[in-house]
Amino acid sequence: MTVSKFRPSRLALVVAAAVTLTGGAVVAQAALTQNPAEVRAGDYALDSSHGKITWSVDHLGFSTYYGQFVNVQAQLTLDPANPSASTLTATIPLTDVAPNDDRLKAHLQTADFFDTANHPTATFVSRSVTVDADDPNEATVVGDLTLRGVTRPVTIEVEFNQAGTAMGAYKTGFDGEATIKRSEFGIDYALPAISDEVELHIEGEFNIVV
């Protein structure tokens, strides 16, 4: 995953907007931080309207095909003083896949792919969180992904974006990247014409649970 460094321009724009809208008085939006050590510790729940998993596969060598999983549910426990103690669990409703094609959506529900009649959800449970020694905004999350009743280890490279109060809630946001092999979960339909490797881009805004 491409490592993104500190982005002061984003924070500067937020502060400038807050000052403009309040006639010069800096309000809560100016307290946004991109320093993970300053994030509020506690339990968080994913804002599902701002939390999606975008997947992509090579389609017959002609294109990279994209789709999304929506309505993901996730819980995050953050401990900035001891990041390795942080945890993440997620539930992905496989019936809520959005490939922008109704026939493909129906096909994905069958035993060729997700077999949602028997396995309607996938789950992820973290086992370790390791912060990058050179960049505290980057971390490696290793956990167990269960899909179609098969559990395999998956590594997610995570980037912390920022945290702070916005839209009436204290939030923290992350992006993540992972690659899985669908054959390892018993999904071998149309191999190798459709790639075995599936790239995942994960975006999540979490609200603190009060």
C-alpha positions as CSV (number, residue, x, y, z in Angstrom):
1,M,0.0,0.0,0.0
2,T,1.3,3.5,-0.8
3,V,2.2,5.2,2.4
4,S,0.6,8.6,2.8
5,K,2.4,11.1,5.1
6,F,1.0,13.9,7.2
7,R,-1.3,16.1,5.2
8,P,-1.4,19.5,6.8
9,S,-3.3,21.0,3.9
10,R,-6.4,19.1,4.8
11,L,-6.4,20.3,8.4
12,A,-5.6,23.8,7.3
13,L,-8.7,23.8,5.0
14,V,-10.9,22.6,7.8
15,V,-9.6,25.3,10.2
16,A,-10.1,28.0,7.5
17,A,-13.6,26.8,6.8
18,A,-14.5,26.8,10.5
19,V,-13.1,30.3,10.9
20,T,-15.0,31.6,7.9
21,L,-18.3,30.1,9.0
22,T,-18.0,31.4,12.6
23,G,-16.8,34.9,11.8
24,G,-13.3,34.2,13.1
25,A,-14.1,32.0,16.1
26,V,-12.5,28.6,15.9
27,V,-15.0,25.9,16.9
28,A,-14.8,22.1,17.4
29,Q,-13.9,21.4,13.7
30,A,-10.5,23.0,14.3
31,A,-9.7,20.4,16.9
32,L,-9.4,17.7,14.3
33,T,-6.1,15.8,14.7
34,Q,-4.0,13.7,12.4
35,N,-1.8,12.5,15.3
36,P,-3.0,9.0,16.3
37,A,-1.6,9.6,19.9
38,E,-4.2,12.3,20.4
39,V,-7.2,10.1,19.4
40,R,-9.8,9.6,22.2
41,A,-9.5,6.1,23.7
42,G,-12.7,4.0,23.9
43,D,-15.2,1.9,21.9
44,Y,-16.3,2.9,18.5
45,A,-19.0,1.8,16.1
46,L,-18.8,2.0,12.3
47,D,-21.0,4.7,10.6
48,S,-22.2,2.2,7.9
49,S,-23.2,5.1,5.6
50,H,-19.5,6.0,5.5
51,G,-18.0,2.5,5.7
52,K,-17.7,0.3,2.6
53,I,-15.5,-2.4,1.2
54,T,-14.7,-2.0,-2.5
55,W,-13.5,-5.1,-4.2
56,S,-11.8,-5.6,-7.6
57,V,-10.9,-8.5,-9.8
58,D,-9.2,-8.9,-13.2
59,H,-12.0,-9.7,-15.6
60,L,-10.8,-11.9,-18.5
61,G,-7.8,-9.6,-18.9
62,F,-10.0,-6.9,-20.4
63,S,-10.7,-4.8,-17.4
64,T,-10.5,-4.4,-13.6
65,Y,-14.1,-5.0,-12.3
66,Y,-15.2,-3.2,-9.2
67,G,-18.0,-3.8,-6.7
68,Q,-18.8,-2.9,-3.1
69,F,-20.1,-4.5,0.1
70,V,-22.4,-2.0,1.9
71,N,-24.2,-2.0,5.2
72,V,-21.1,-3.3,6.9
73,Q,-21.2,-3.4,10.7
74,A,-18.0,-3.0,12.7
75,Q,-16.8,-2.4,16.2
76,L,-13.5,-0.8,17.1
77,T,-11.7,-0.5,20.5
78,L,-8.9,2.0,20.4
79,D,-6.1,2.4,22.9
80,P,-3.7,5.1,21.6
81,A,-1.4,4.6,24.6
82,N,-1.1,0.9,23.7
83,P,-2.1,0.5,20.0
84,S,-1.4,-3.2,20.1
85,A,-4.3,-3.6,22.5
86,S,-6.7,-2.2,20.0
87,T,-9.3,-4.5,18.4
88,L,-11.5,-4.6,15.4
89,T,-14.5,-6.9,14.5
90,A,-16.7,-6.6,11.4
91,T,-19.7,-8.3,9.9
92,I,-20.2,-8.1,6.2
93,P,-23.7,-8.9,4.8
94,L,-23.0,-10.7,1.6
95,T,-26.5,-10.2,0.3
96,D,-25.7,-6.5,0.3
97,V,-23.1,-6.7,-2.4
98,A,-23.4,-3.9,-5.0
99,P,-21.8,-4.9,-8.3
100,N,-23.9,-2.4,-10.4
101,D,-25.4,-5.4,-12.3
102,D,-28.6,-7.1,-11.1
103,R,-27.9,-10.4,-12.8
104,L,-24.4,-10.5,-11.4
105,K,-25.7,-9.6,-7.9
106,A,-28.1,-12.6,-8.1
107,H,-25.3,-14.9,-9.4
108,L,-23.0,-13.9,-6.5
109,Q,-25.6,-15.2,-4.1
110,T,-25.4,-18.7,-5.5
111,A,-23.1,-21.6,-4.6
112,D,-20.8,-20.5,-7.4
113,F,-19.7,-17.6,-5.2
114,F,-21.0,-16.7,-1.7
115,D,-23.7,-19.3,-1.2
116,T,-25.6,-16.8,0.9
117,A,-28.5,-19.4,1.5
118,N,-26.0,-21.1,3.8
119,H,-23.5,-18.3,4.6
120,P,-25.3,-14.9,4.5
121,T,-22.4,-13.0,6.2
122,A,-18.7,-12.9,6.3
123,T,-16.8,-11.8,9.5
124,F,-13.5,-10.4,10.4
125,V,-11.9,-10.6,13.9
126,S,-8.5,-8.9,14.5
127,R,-5.7,-10.8,16.3
128,S,-3.0,-8.3,16.2
129,V,-2.3,-4.6,15.5
130,T,1.2,-3.5,14.8
131,V,2.0,0.2,14.3
132,D,4.7,1.0,11.6
133,A,7.9,2.0,13.4
134,D,8.6,4.7,10.8
135,D,5.1,6.1,10.6
136,P,2.6,6.1,13.5
137,N,-0.2,6.8,11.0
138,E,0.3,3.4,9.4
139,A,-0.5,0.0,11.0
140,T,-0.8,-3.7,10.1
141,V,-3.9,-5.4,11.3
142,V,-3.8,-9.2,11.1
143,G,-7.0,-11.1,11.7
144,D,-9.3,-14.0,10.7
145,L,-11.7,-13.7,7.8
146,T,-14.5,-16.2,7.7
147,L,-16.2,-16.5,4.3
148,R,-18.4,-19.4,3.2
149,G,-17.7,-21.1,6.5
150,V,-13.9,-21.1,5.9
151,T,-11.6,-19.1,8.1
152,R,-8.3,-17.8,6.8
153,P,-5.8,-15.2,8.1
154,V,-5.9,-11.8,6.3
155,T,-3.5,-8.9,6.6
156,I,-4.9,-5.3,6.3
157,E,-2.6,-2.4,5.8
158,V,-4.3,0.5,7.6
159,E,-3.8,4.3,7.3
160,F,-5.2,6.6,10.0
161,N,-6.7,9.7,8.5
162,Q,-7.9,11.9,11.3
163,A,-10.1,12.1,14.4
164,G,-12.2,14.8,16.0
165,T,-15.7,16.2,16.4
166,A,-17.7,16.6,13.2
167,M,-21.4,16.5,12.5
168,G,-22.3,16.3,16.2
169,A,-20.1,13.2,17.0
170,Y,-16.6,12.4,17.8
171,K,-15.2,10.4,14.9
172,T,-12.1,8.6,13.8
173,G,-11.4,7.6,10.2
174,F,-9.2,5.0,8.5
175,D,-8.5,3.5,5.0
176,G,-7.3,0.0,4.5
177,E,-6.0,-2.3,1.8
178,A,-5.9,-6.1,1.7
179,T,-5.6,-8.9,-0.9
180,I,-7.2,-12.3,-0.6
181,K,-7.4,-15.4,-2.8
182,R,-11.0,-16.4,-3.3
183,S,-10.0,-20.0,-4.0
184,E,-8.8,-20.3,-0.4
185,F,-12.5,-19.8,0.6
186,G,-13.9,-22.3,-1.8
187,I,-14.8,-19.8,-4.6
188,D,-13.2,-21.1,-7.7
189,Y,-15.8,-20.2,-10.3
190,A,-14.4,-19.1,-13.7
191,L,-10.8,-19.5,-12.6
192,P,-8.4,-18.3,-14.0
193,A,-10.4,-16.2,-16.4
194,I,-11.6,-14.1,-13.5
195,S,-8.6,-13.6,-11.2
196,D,-8.1,-15.6,-8.0
197,E,-6.7,-12.5,-6.3
198,V,-9.3,-10.1,-5.0
199,E,-8.1,-6.6,-3.9
200,L,-10.0,-5.0,-1.1
201,H,-10.1,-1.3,-0.3
202,I,-11.7,-0.6,3.1
203,E,-12.9,2.8,4.2
204,G,-14.4,3.5,7.6
205,E,-15.6,6.4,9.7
206,F,-16.2,5.3,13.3
207,N,-18.2,7.1,15.9
208,I,-17.3,6.9,19.6
209,V,-19.8,5.0,21.7
210,V,-21.0,7.1,24.6
